């Protein structure tokens, strides 16, 4: 009899059984997503203190995963951990918002040129699909779903550049500007104008017109400030 231990044999699930890899949505991700949406939509306004007991009861979760989710949102810049006050929804003043929009505008100007040079056909087709889905949400009047697809499009254009450093800096700023970018679509005229600019973007991207896309993105983000300046 050999003393050598054989490697454990993988267990093959029987046909028709549910045995195998478990797939489920992380509780942490679910809580983070819910709180993030509440901040974006304004249910949790800037300056609001996050009471763990009240939020836990409202969301039906215990304090431990809620506390971890709040810490994660603090790492994104949406929440501040303030001594003696606890967690508070971060408030950005006009200068903060303007400065961030100036930087993200320049980043996307660069991304527009690079995306048209380096983007794959498949990657550009992915942006088109996100754009078409966004238009469906616009026609349905679903602002939150529209907004999320809108932000996905901006991120996808940056990702098309293949420049990890650019994507990293852009993602950090975009995270902090979530609420600001959401309120930029308040009112039918502002929303329609933003949609028209996105139509121009996707057309320039599909033509691989780097200078054109860079100009459109610059104009789009300059107008974003115009749309929110009087609301901050």
trRosetta pair geometry for C-beta under 8 A, 3 or more apart (Angstrom, degrees):
i j d omega theta_ij theta_ji phi_ij phi_ji
6 9 7.8 11 126 -45 115 87
11 19 7.7 -63 122 144 116 133
13 17 4.8 -142 178 72 101 113
13 18 7.9 -125 -160 82 140 16
13 19 4.1 177 -118 80 109 95
13 20 4.8 -56 -34 -55 146 95
14 17 4.4 77 62 -15 85 126
14 19 7.2 63 24 34 74 123
17 20 7.8 136 101 -20 91 94
25 29 6.3 -118 178 74 83 116
25 30 5.5 84 136 -59 117 110
26 29 4.0 82 70 8 105 105
26 30 6.6 -169 92 -10 55 83
27 30 5.6 -56 -149 36 32 114
27 31 6.4 28 156 -16 67 105
27 61 7.2 146 -178 -128 113 128
27 65 5.4 -41 126 -155 118 157
28 31 6.1 -59 -150 37 28 105
28 32 6.2 26 155 -17 65 110
28 65 6.0 -129 -87 -158 67 101
28 68 6.1 -56 -124 107 108 123
28 69 6.1 -176 -156 -78 65 87
28 72 7.4 103 177 -23 105 155
29 32 5.7 -54 -143 39 31 112
29 33 6.1 32 157 -20 65 109
30 33 5.8 -56 -147 37 26 111
30 34 6.4 25 156 -18 63 107
31 34 5.8 -55 -147 36 31 110
31 35 6.3 25 159 -13 66 108
31 59 6.6 80 -123 161 88 154
31 61 5.9 -53 -94 19 124 174
31 65 5.8 149 -9 138 158 103
31 66 6.1 -136 -167 -102 146 56
31 69 4.0 -101 113 -75 115 158
32 35 6.1 -61 -148 41 27 105
32 36 6.0 29 155 -22 65 111
32 69 4.6 -151 -70 -147 68 97
32 72 5.4 -45 -107 89 125 138
32 73 6.5 178 -142 -57 83 91
33 36 5.7 -55 -143 36 28 113
33 37 6.4 29 158 -19 63 105
34 37 5.9 -56 -151 35 29 110
34 38 6.5 29 152 -20 64 106
34 59 6.2 125 113 -124 154 124
35 38 5.5 -54 -149 35 34 114
35 39 6.5 34 152 -18 66 103
35 44 7.2 1 -163 7 72 154
35 50 7.9 29 -147 -129 126 135
35 55 7.6 31 -99 -164 107 136
35 69 5.9 134 8 142 142 122
35 70 7.2 -129 -167 -86 170 64
35 73 6.0 -88 110 -58 129 150
36 39 5.8 -56 -153 36 32 110
36 40 6.3 31 151 -19 67 108
36 73 6.5 -166 -77 -109 81 113
36 76 7.9 -6 -105 79 114 164
36 78 6.6 66 -120 91 77 178
36 178 7.2 -42 -175 140 96 167
37 40 5.6 -53 -143 38 33 112
37 41 6.0 19 163 -8 68 112
37 144 6.4 42 -149 -156 105 136
38 41 6.3 -59 -137 46 24 101
38 43 4.1 -75 -157 66 81 117
38 44 4.6 60 131 -2 103 104
39 42 7.8 40 178 -69 26 24
39 43 7.7 -67 -54 54 24 76
39 44 4.9 -40 -85 71 62 109
39 73 7.5 146 -19 -161 153 137
39 78 5.5 81 133 178 168 124
39 79 7.8 -109 -90 -62 150 85
39 89 5.7 178 -122 -135 105 119
39 178 7.2 62 105 93 106 124
39 179 6.0 -86 144 -70 83 116
40 144 7.1 109 106 -128 126 94
40 147 7.0 162 167 115 133 152
40 178 5.1 -73 -99 144 100 109
40 179 5.4 -150 -123 -90 45 64
40 182 4.9 127 -179 -44 89 159
41 144 6.2 -25 -77 -88 112 116
41 182 7.0 -107 -82 163 40 153
42 45 5.7 26 -163 -89 72 76
42 179 7.3 112 -70 -148 71 108
42 183 7.7 82 -57 -76 121 108
44 48 4.9 -142 -170 70 73 147
44 50 7.1 21 -150 -90 138 89
44 89 5.0 162 142 -67 101 144
45 48 5.0 109 59 -34 65 116
45 89 6.5 155 100 76 30 150
46 89 5.3 -129 -117 114 34 105
46 90 6.6 -44 -135 102 89 36
46 91 3.7 106 169 -97 117 80
46 92 7.3 -105 -126 15 145 60
46 179 7.3 158 -56 115 102 167
47 88 6.4 -18 -154 179 29 113
47 89 6.3 -31 25 69 25 90
47 91 4.9 26 -52 -52 83 130
48 88 6.8 162 81 -156 35 68
48 89 4.6 28 47 14 86 120
49 85 6.2 -120 -110 172 116 94
49 86 6.1 74 -161 71 102 109
49 87 7.1 114 -162 82 60 55
49 88 5.3 -37 -98 -99 56 81
50 55 6.1 -1 -172 -31 84 147
50 70 5.8 169 111 -121 155 131
50 79 6.8 -11 -15 -138 142 128
50 86 6.8 -131 61 128 76 112
50 87 4.2 -33 46 95 118 109
50 88 6.9 -158 -2 -87 83 26
50 89 7.0 114 -49 -43 97 76
51 54 4.1 48 92 21 117 111
51 55 6.1 155 80 -12 61 89
51 86 8.0 78 -94 98 46 156
52 55 6.0 -63 -139 45 27 106
52 56 5.7 31 162 -25 66 112
52 63 5.0 57 159 -132 126 97
52 66 5.6 135 -148 108 89 131
52 67 6.3 6 -119 -72 136 83
52 70 7.6 -85 -92 -21 94 150
52 86 8.0 -120 -22 -172 97 143
53 56 5.9 -56 -144 34 23 112
53 57 6.5 19 158 -15 60 107
53 63 7.4 -15 -79 -87 53 112
54 57 6.0 -59 -152 37 28 108
54 58 6.2 27 153 -19 65 110
55 58 5.5 -56 -144 38 33 113
55 59 5.9 10 164 -1 70 112
55 66 6.0 146 104 -160 113 138
56 59 6.3 -66 -138 49 24 95
56 60 7.8 -165 168 14 53 3
56 61 5.5 -106 -144 77 72 64
56 62 6.2 19 -155 -154 126 14
56 63 5.5 -46 -78 -74 151 61
56 66 5.1 -101 -85 -27 89 160
57 60 7.5 27 -173 -72 27 41
59 66 7.1 143 60 -98 138 115
61 65 5.6 -84 171 72 125 115
61 66 5.4 143 101 -55 115 99
62 65 6.2 84 65 20 81 91
62 66 6.9 -152 98 -3 39 102
63 66 5.4 -70 -146 46 33 114
63 67 5.7 38 160 -28 73 106
64 67 5.9 -52 -146 30 25 110
64 68 6.8 22 156 -14 60 105
65 68 5.6 -53 -149 38 38 112
65 69 6.3 41 152 -23 68 104
66 69 5.6 -54 -150 34 32 112
66 70 6.5 33 152 -20 65 104
67 70 5.7 -52 -150 34 32 112
67 71 6.6 34 151 -19 63 104
68 71 5.6 -52 -150 35 34 113
68 72 6.5 37 150 -22 64 103
69 72 5.6 -52 -152 32 34 114
69 73 6.6 32 151 -16 65 103
70 73 5.7 -53 -149 37 34 110
70 74 6.5 41 148 -24 64 102
70 79 5.9 -114 -169 128 74 170
70 87 4.8 -41 178 -115 131 169
71 74 5.4 -50 -152 30 35 117
71 75 6.8 38 148 -21 64 99
71 81 7.5 21 -112 -65 67 132
72 75 5.6 -50 -156 30 37 112
72 76 6.8 33 146 -16 64 103
73 76 5.4 -52 -151 36 40 113
73 78 4.7 -68 -179 66 94 110
73 79 4.3 64 112 2 104 120
74 77 7.7 57 -179 -67 32 19
74 78 7.5 -99 -81 58 26 64
74 79 4.4 -69 -76 83 67 96
74 80 6.7 109 -129 -110 94 16
74 81 5.2 18 -127 -29 151 99
74 87 6.9 -105 -65 -128 116 104
76 79 7.7 58 57 18 89 81
76 175 4.6 -120 -173 167 95 135
76 176 7.4 -179 149 -67 71 62
77 90 6.5 -54 163 19 59 168
77 172 7.3 85 -8 -174 139 77
77 175 5.9 110 44 109 109 106
77 176 4.1 -38 110 -89 138 98
78 89 7.1 -36 157 -147 76 71
78 90 5.8 -161 177 22 25 113
78 175 7.0 -98 -44 158 98 89
78 176 7.1 -160 -69 -115 61 50
78 178 6.8 -15 -97 36 118 127
78 179 7.7 125 -135 -22 97 109
79 87 5.3 1 176 -169 123 102
79 88 6.9 148 -162 74 72 35
79 89 6.1 -52 -107 -107 70 40
79 90 5.9 -148 -103 -25 12 92
80 87 7.2 155 80 -152 43 53
80 88 5.1 -22 63 64 93 90
80 89 7.9 25 17 115 81 9
80 90 4.9 111 -28 -89 95 85
81 86 7.3 -60 -148 176 64 34
81 87 5.7 -28 -101 -95 64 69
82 85 4.0 -6 93 56 116 114
82 86 6.7 3 58 57 79 26
82 87 7.5 146 18 -104 78 17
82 88 5.3 10 1 6 125 121
85 88 5.9 3 126 -43 124 121
88 91 8.0 -41 138 -11 110 92
90 176 7.8 -57 94 -144 147 87
92 96 3.9 -130 -167 95 93 135
92 97 5.1 114 127 -55 124 85
92 100 7.7 -36 -164 3 150 138
92 176 7.2 101 -67 166 142 102
92 180 7.1 -46 62 -54 138 125
92 232 7.4 -50 95 -153 85 123
93 96 5.1 102 52 5 64 104
93 97 7.3 -135 99 -3 33 90
93 232 7.3 111 -173 155 34 114
94 97 5.9 -60 -150 39 31 107
94 98 6.1 28 157 -18 68 110
94 229 7.2 58 -143 -149 109 69
94 232 5.0 138 -90 105 74 126
95 98 5.7 -55 -141 40 31 110
95 99 6.0 31 160 -21 66 109
96 99 6.1 -62 -151 36 23 109
96 100 6.4 16 157 -14 62 110
97 100 6.0 -59 -148 38 29 107
97 101 6.2 25 157 -17 65 109
97 177 7.3 112 -138 -118 78 91
97 180 5.4 165 -136 -115 118 152
97 225 7.6 146 132 -121 98 85
97 228 6.9 -113 162 113 145 129
97 232 5.6 -115 15 -117 157 163
98 101 5.9 -60 -148 39 29 109
98 102 6.4 34 154 -24 65 104
98 225 6.1 68 -117 -135 73 127
98 229 7.8 49 -80 -107 102 93
99 102 5.7 -52 -151 30 31 114
99 103 6.7 24 154 -14 64 105
100 103 5.9 -57 -151 38 34 107
100 104 6.1 24 157 -13 70 109
100 173 5.4 169 -165 -155 99 103
100 176 6.3 -118 -137 94 157 122
100 177 5.7 -175 128 -69 135 113
101 104 5.9 -55 -136 43 32 104
101 105 6.0 43 157 -29 64 106
101 177 7.1 121 -74 -120 75 142
101 180 7.8 -116 -63 132 110 144
101 221 6.0 175 -174 172 89 98
101 224 6.1 -160 -142 90 128 114
101 225 5.0 150 117 -70 161 104
102 105 5.7 -56 -152 31 25 117
102 106 6.8 20 154 -14 60 105
103 106 5.9 -58 -155 36 33 107
103 107 6.4 33 150 -19 67 106
103 173 6.1 -146 94 -110 114 156
104 107 5.3 -50 -145 37 38 116
104 108 6.2 32 157 -15 68 106
104 170 6.6 101 -133 -136 84 73
104 173 4.7 -167 -74 124 108 140
104 174 6.7 124 -128 -68 137 70
104 177 6.8 -64 -19 -8 161 157
104 221 6.3 -156 101 -147 91 145
105 108 6.2 -60 -146 40 26 103
105 109 6.4 35 151 -26 62 104
105 217 7.5 160 -152 136 60 84
105 218 5.7 77 -179 -132 98 60
105 221 3.8 -173 -99 102 90 139
105 222 6.4 76 -128 -55 145 68
106 109 5.4 -45 -147 28 34 117
106 110 6.7 33 154 -14 63 102
107 110 6.0 -59 -159 38 31 109
107 111 6.2 31 146 -21 67 110
107 158 7.4 9 146 -111 105 120
107 166 6.4 154 -161 -161 98 89
107 169 6.4 -154 -112 102 141 110
107 170 5.0 176 148 -88 145 96
107 173 7.3 150 15 41 153 147
108 111 5.0 -48 -138 39 41 117
108 112 6.3 54 156 -31 66 95
108 154 6.8 -48 -110 -156 129 99
108 157 7.2 50 -146 99 91 129
108 158 7.1 -73 -106 -73 71 98
108 170 7.3 109 -65 -127 75 124
108 214 7.9 160 128 -135 64 58
108 217 4.2 -138 135 164 111 133
108 218 7.4 -180 90 -66 96 53
108 221 6.2 136 49 -33 138 143
109 112 6.0 -47 -155 22 27 114
109 113 7.4 20 151 -10 57 101
109 214 4.7 62 -163 -166 64 92
109 215 8.0 58 -131 -69 91 28
109 217 5.9 -170 -80 87 48 113
109 218 4.8 42 -88 -69 107 103
110 113 6.2 -61 -161 36 35 106
110 114 6.2 19 154 -8 71 114
110 161 7.9 39 128 -112 84 153
110 166 6.7 -134 103 -129 124 135
110 214 7.4 64 -57 -124 15 114
111 114 5.8 -64 -140 47 32 104
111 115 5.6 37 162 -29 71 110
111 157 5.6 93 141 128 120 95
111 158 4.6 -52 -134 -103 146 65
111 160 7.7 99 -179 57 92 90
111 161 5.4 -99 -137 -43 71 134
111 163 7.9 -134 -105 44 77 123
111 166 6.3 158 -82 160 94 136
111 170 7.1 48 -57 -82 142 154
111 217 7.2 -130 68 163 96 175
112 115 6.0 -51 -138 30 22 111
112 116 6.9 17 162 -14 57 107
112 157 6.9 -2 -90 168 57 128
112 204 7.6 3 -165 118 112 130
112 205 8.0 -107 -146 -85 76 85
112 210 6.2 133 132 -164 74 60
112 213 3.7 -170 -168 115 107 95
112 214 3.6 177 81 -75 129 57
112 215 7.8 -145 117 10 161 42
112 216 7.2 159 -130 52 150 84
112 217 4.7 -160 -56 7 131 137
112 218 8.0 -88 5 -25 148 82
113 116 6.4 -67 -161 35 27 105
113 117 6.7 17 151 -12 64 112
113 210 4.0 67 -136 174 55 113
113 211 6.7 39 -100 -72 95 46
113 213 7.3 180 -62 71 39 101
113 214 4.9 12 -45 -59 85 130
114 117 5.6 -63 -151 41 37 110
114 118 5.6 -7 168 13 76 117
114 160 7.7 152 111 101 80 82
114 161 3.8 43 114 -128 123 104
114 162 7.7 -130 157 37 114 77
114 163 6.3 -3 150 -14 161 127
114 166 7.6 131 53 25 158 174
114 210 7.5 101 -17 -140 20 122
115 118 6.6 -72 -127 54 22 84
115 119 4.7 33 179 -42 67 122
115 157 5.0 -39 -89 -173 165 72
115 158 7.4 -74 -70 -85 119 16
115 160 3.8 63 -141 88 92 121
115 161 5.2 -60 -69 -62 65 73
115 205 6.7 -35 119 -130 123 101
115 210 7.5 160 60 -116 66 86
115 213 7.0 -94 65 117 114 155
116 119 6.4 -19 -94 20 18 114
116 204 7.7 -67 -82 144 132 83
116 205 6.5 -141 -85 -135 88 54
116 208 4.3 132 -167 -160 95 62
116 209 6.4 -115 -130 57 156 20
116 210 3.6 -148 56 -74 135 80
116 213 5.9 162 -44 21 124 140
117 208 7.8 115 -67 -168 33 103
117 210 6.0 21 -37 -79 85 142
118 160 6.5 146 88 148 87 71
118 161 5.6 77 57 -151 133 36
118 162 5.0 -109 153 11 143 116
119 123 4.8 -131 -166 85 88 126
119 124 5.2 95 141 -55 128 93
119 160 3.5 -1 -97 -176 105 119
119 161 7.5 -23 -59 -63 82 34
119 205 7.5 -10 59 -168 167 98
119 208 7.7 -158 57 -111 109 93
120 123 4.4 99 53 3 82 103
120 124 7.0 -149 91 -3 45 84
120 160 7.6 -143 20 -142 61 87
121 124 5.9 -56 -149 39 31 109
121 125 6.3 35 151 -21 65 106
122 125 5.6 -53 -148 36 32 114
122 126 6.6 38 150 -25 63 102
123 126 5.5 -50 -155 28 34 115
123 127 7.0 35 148 -18 63 98
123 156 7.3 174 -178 178 87 96
123 159 7.4 -148 -155 105 124 96
123 160 4.9 143 141 -110 137 93
124 127 5.6 -47 -155 31 39 112
124 128 6.7 43 146 -20 65 101
124 160 6.9 68 -69 -121 68 142
124 205 5.9 178 -141 147 103 105
124 206 6.2 135 168 -98 126 60
125 128 5.4 -49 -152 34 38 116
125 129 6.6 40 150 -21 66 100
126 129 5.7 -49 -149 32 35 111
126 130 6.6 33 152 -16 64 104
126 156 6.2 -147 110 -158 106 139
127 130 5.7 -55 -151 38 34 111
127 131 6.2 39 149 -24 66 107
127 153 5.9 89 -154 -141 86 79
127 156 4.8 175 -91 115 88 134
127 157 6.4 74 -114 -68 141 73
127 160 7.3 -29 -43 -50 131 134
127 202 6.6 -176 130 -120 105 91
127 205 6.2 -59 97 129 150 159
128 131 5.4 -54 -147 35 32 116
128 132 6.4 31 155 -19 66 103
128 202 6.1 111 -104 -162 68 121
128 206 6.8 61 -76 -76 119 117
129 132 5.8 -52 -147 35 31 109
129 133 6.4 31 153 -17 64 106
130 133 5.7 -55 -148 39 32 111
130 134 6.3 38 150 -25 64 105
130 149 5.5 178 -178 -166 85 92
130 152 5.2 -134 -157 107 140 116
130 153 5.1 179 113 -79 126 82
130 156 6.2 157 20 -3 157 155
131 134 5.5 -53 -150 32 30 115
131 135 6.7 32 152 -20 63 101
131 149 7.9 156 -92 155 23 112
131 153 5.9 82 -74 -107 76 134
131 198 6.4 176 -138 158 101 111
131 201 8.0 -165 -108 85 132 103
131 202 4.7 49 -113 -82 170 146
132 135 5.7 -50 -152 31 34 112
132 136 6.9 40 148 -22 62 100
133 136 5.6 -49 -156 29 37 116
133 137 6.8 35 148 -16 65 102
133 149 5.5 -149 100 -131 100 148
134 137 5.7 -56 -154 37 35 110
134 138 6.4 40 147 -24 67 103
134 146 5.8 87 -160 -147 75 66
134 149 3.8 -166 -85 113 89 129
134 150 5.8 114 -138 -64 135 63
134 153 6.6 -35 -36 -35 151 131
134 198 7.0 -86 106 153 145 159
135 138 5.3 -48 -147 32 37 117
135 139 6.4 36 155 -18 66 102
135 195 7.1 102 -109 -154 77 114
136 139 5.9 -54 -150 36 31 108
136 140 6.4 23 152 -12 64 111
137 140 5.6 -60 -144 44 33 109
137 142 4.5 -84 -161 66 86 106
137 145 4.4 -145 -133 103 137 103
137 146 3.9 -173 115 -73 119 74
137 149 6.1 151 18 18 144 137
138 141 7.7 38 177 -68 30 30
138 146 5.2 99 -69 -119 65 133
138 191 7.2 163 -143 163 101 111
138 195 5.5 89 -138 -101 160 135
140 145 7.9 -7 75 66 126 132
142 145 4.2 2 131 37 122 114
142 146 5.8 147 91 -24 71 91
143 146 5.5 -59 -144 40 28 115
143 147 6.0 31 158 -25 66 106
143 182 7.5 87 153 -165 108 90
143 185 6.3 165 -148 104 104 130
143 191 7.8 -86 -112 -113 97 135
144 147 5.6 -51 -147 32 30 113
144 148 6.6 29 155 -19 63 103
144 182 7.8 9 -109 -138 61 121
145 148 5.8 -52 -148 33 33 111
145 149 6.6 27 155 -12 64 106
146 149 6.1 -65 -154 41 29 105
146 150 6.1 37 149 -27 66 109
146 185 7.3 180 105 175 125 167
147 150 5.3 -53 -149 32 32 119
147 151 6.5 28 156 -15 66 104
147 181 7.1 133 -157 116 105 96
147 182 5.1 20 -136 -112 154 82
147 185 6.7 -144 -85 17 97 148
148 151 6.0 -54 -151 37 31 108
148 152 6.4 36 148 -23 63 106
149 152 5.2 -49 -146 34 36 118
149 153 6.6 44 152 -26 65 98
150 153 5.9 -53 -158 26 29 112
150 154 7.1 25 149 -13 62 102
150 181 7.6 -172 110 153 126 119
150 185 8.0 -166 -27 -58 170 142
150 194 7.6 6 -133 151 141 124
150 198 7.1 -94 -127 -89 88 145
151 154 5.7 -51 -152 35 39 111
151 155 6.3 36 151 -16 68 106
151 174 6.4 131 -156 177 106 122
151 178 7.4 4 -94 -118 154 79
151 181 6.8 104 -81 112 103 151
152 155 5.7 -58 -148 41 32 111
152 156 6.1 35 153 -23 67 107
153 156 5.7 -53 -143 35 30 111
153 157 6.6 33 156 -21 63 101
153 198 6.9 54 107 -144 164 115
153 201 7.6 95 152 110 128 143
153 202 8.0 -63 -157 -73 132 99
154 157 6.0 -52 -153 31 30 111
154 158 6.8 28 151 -14 62 105
154 170 8.0 -155 144 170 99 123
154 174 6.7 169 105 -117 131 138
155 158 5.7 -57 -154 38 35 111
155 159 6.2 36 150 -21 68 107
155 167 7.8 70 -161 -147 76 91
155 170 7.4 158 -115 122 65 120
155 171 6.9 58 -123 -95 108 84
155 174 6.8 -174 -74 101 95 175
156 159 5.4 -52 -144 37 35 114
156 160 6.5 48 153 -32 64 96
157 160 5.7 -43 -156 19 33 117
157 161 7.9 44 146 -27 56 91
157 201 7.7 -67 -79 175 149 121
157 205 6.9 -105 -114 -102 105 137
157 213 7.8 -166 -155 172 132 131
157 217 7.7 -173 128 -92 158 138
158 161 6.1 -43 -173 10 42 114
158 163 7.9 -88 178 60 75 93
158 166 6.1 -154 -166 127 99 103
158 167 5.2 138 138 -103 111 73
158 170 4.9 -142 -132 82 160 167
158 171 7.9 -168 98 -51 154 76
159 162 7.8 54 169 -64 48 36
159 167 5.9 64 -89 -109 61 130
161 166 5.8 -24 86 71 149 147
161 167 7.4 -172 57 -52 109 93
163 166 3.9 43 106 17 118 118
163 167 6.4 157 90 -17 65 86
164 167 5.6 -57 -146 39 33 112
164 168 6.2 37 156 -25 67 105
165 168 5.8 -52 -148 31 30 113
165 169 6.6 21 158 -11 64 106
166 169 6.3 -61 -149 40 28 103
166 170 6.0 26 157 -18 65 115
167 170 5.7 -60 -142 41 27 113
167 171 6.1 31 159 -25 65 108
168 171 6.0 -54 -148 31 25 110
168 172 6.9 23 156 -17 59 105
169 172 6.0 -57 -156 33 32 111
169 173 6.7 22 154 -10 65 108
170 173 6.1 -64 -152 41 31 104
170 174 5.9 29 156 -20 69 113
171 174 5.7 -57 -140 39 28 111
171 175 6.3 36 157 -27 63 104
172 175 5.9 -53 -154 27 28 114
172 176 7.0 19 154 -11 61 106
173 176 5.9 -60 -153 38 36 106
173 177 6.2 19 156 -10 70 115
174 177 5.8 -67 -143 46 31 104
174 178 7.3 67 153 -65 61 72
174 181 7.7 1 -155 -22 72 151
175 178 6.3 -17 -168 -35 34 108
177 180 4.7 -65 -163 52 72 116
177 181 5.2 72 136 -28 95 103
178 181 6.1 -61 -145 37 23 105
178 182 6.4 24 156 -23 61 109
179 182 5.6 -56 -151 32 32 115
179 183 6.6 21 158 -12 67 105
180 183 6.3 -60 -149 38 29 101
180 184 6.8 42 150 -34 61 102
180 224 7.9 77 138 161 99 108
180 228 5.6 65 -169 -167 85 166
180 232 7.3 10 -118 -85 102 119
181 184 5.5 -43 -157 15 36 122
181 224 6.8 -21 -117 -158 73 130
182 185 6.6 -66 -176 28 38 104
183 186 5.2 -14 -166 -18 62 119
183 228 5.8 96 93 -117 102 104
183 231 5.6 -157 144 122 134 152
184 190 6.5 -149 162 164 55 126
184 194 6.8 110 126 -78 103 141
184 224 5.1 -20 -132 -149 155 77
184 227 4.3 79 -152 101 82 129
184 228 5.0 -57 -85 -51 82 106
185 190 6.0 179 -142 114 28 103
185 191 4.5 63 -169 -98 84 83
185 194 5.8 -72 -101 26 88 156
185 227 7.9 39 -57 156 31 146
186 190 6.3 22 67 60 47 142
186 191 7.6 164 30 -50 3 97
186 231 7.4 119 41 -100 139 159
187 190 4.7 73 72 15 100 106
187 191 6.6 -177 86 -11 48 91
188 191 5.7 -61 -143 40 29 111
188 192 6.0 29 161 -20 68 109
189 192 5.9 -54 -144 37 28 109
189 193 6.4 28 156 -20 63 107
190 193 5.8 -56 -150 35 29 112
190 194 6.5 29 154 -19 64 106
190 227 5.0 114 -145 -143 122 121
191 194 5.9 -56 -152 35 31 110
191 195 6.5 32 151 -20 65 106
192 195 5.6 -53 -149 35 33 113
192 196 6.5 36 152 -21 65 104
193 196 5.7 -52 -151 33 32 113
193 197 6.6 33 151 -19 64 104
193 223 7.1 -123 138 158 125 144
193 227 7.8 -174 76 -84 131 129
194 197 5.7 -54 -153 34 34 112
194 198 6.6 34 150 -19 65 104
194 220 7.5 86 -137 -153 68 96
194 223 7.9 -172 -89 109 72 122
194 224 8.0 70 -107 -90 109 80
194 227 7.7 6 -61 -64 110 169
195 198 5.6 -55 -152 35 34 112
195 199 6.6 41 148 -24 65 100
196 199 5.5 -47 -153 28 35 115
196 200 6.9 37 148 -17 63 100
197 200 5.6 -51 -156 34 37 113
197 201 6.5 44 146 -26 65 102
197 216 6.6 158 -168 -179 83 96
197 219 7.1 -153 -135 101 121 100
197 220 4.5 138 164 -104 141 102
197 223 7.2 -167 -69 54 155 144
198 201 5.2 -46 -148 29 39 119
198 202 6.5 33 158 -17 68 101
198 220 7.8 92 -63 -124 57 141
199 202 6.3 -55 -149 35 29 103
199 203 6.5 29 153 -18 62 109
200 203 5.8 -61 -151 37 31 112
200 204 6.3 26 156 -17 67 108
200 216 4.9 -164 120 -136 115 139
201 204 6.0 -63 -152 37 28 106
201 205 6.2 25 155 -19 66 109
201 213 6.4 74 -147 -139 65 85
201 216 5.3 -174 -84 121 68 137
201 217 6.7 81 -113 -69 111 77
201 220 7.1 5 -62 -47 120 153
202 205 5.5 -52 -145 37 34 114
202 206 6.3 31 158 -17 66 106
203 206 6.1 -58 -147 38 28 106
203 207 6.5 21 154 -12 63 109
204 207 5.8 -61 -149 42 32 108
204 209 4.5 -91 -159 65 79 109
204 212 4.2 -152 -136 110 122 110
204 213 4.0 171 121 -71 126 77
204 216 5.7 -180 3 5 154 143
205 208 7.3 23 179 -79 36 39
205 209 7.8 -83 -58 42 18 73
205 213 5.5 84 -69 -101 66 138
207 212 7.2 4 76 57 127 145
209 212 3.6 6 131 31 121 124
209 213 5.9 139 89 -22 74 86
210 213 5.9 -57 -143 38 27 107
210 214 6.2 29 158 -21 64 108
211 214 5.6 -53 -146 36 30 114
211 215 6.4 31 155 -19 64 105
212 215 5.8 -57 -151 35 30 110
212 216 6.4 27 154 -18 66 107
213 216 5.7 -54 -145 37 33 111
213 217 6.2 32 157 -18 67 106
214 217 6.0 -56 -147 38 28 109
214 218 6.3 30 154 -20 63 108
215 218 5.7 -56 -149 36 30 113
215 219 6.3 27 155 -16 65 107
216 219 5.8 -57 -148 39 30 109
216 220 6.0 36 153 -25 66 109
217 220 5.5 -51 -142 35 30 116
217 221 6.4 20 162 -11 65 107
218 221 6.3 -63 -148 41 25 101
218 222 6.3 27 154 -20 63 109
219 222 5.6 -55 -145 36 31 112
219 223 6.3 27 157 -15 65 108
220 223 6.0 -62 -153 39 25 108
220 224 6.6 38 146 -32 61 100
221 224 5.0 -33 -148 17 41 122
221 225 7.4 46 154 -17 59 91
222 225 6.2 -50 -167 28 37 108
222 226 7.0 35 140 -15 65 105
223 226 5.0 -49 -150 36 47 117
223 227 6.2 47 151 -23 72 103
224 227 5.7 -56 -149 35 31 111
224 228 6.5 2 161 2 65 112
225 228 6.4 -75 -144 48 28 92
225 229 5.7 48 162 -56 70 101
226 229 6.1 -30 -132 -1 24 118
228 231 5.2 -78 -158 46 58 110
228 232 6.0 55 150 -35 91 106
229 232 6.6 -61 -153 21 27 108
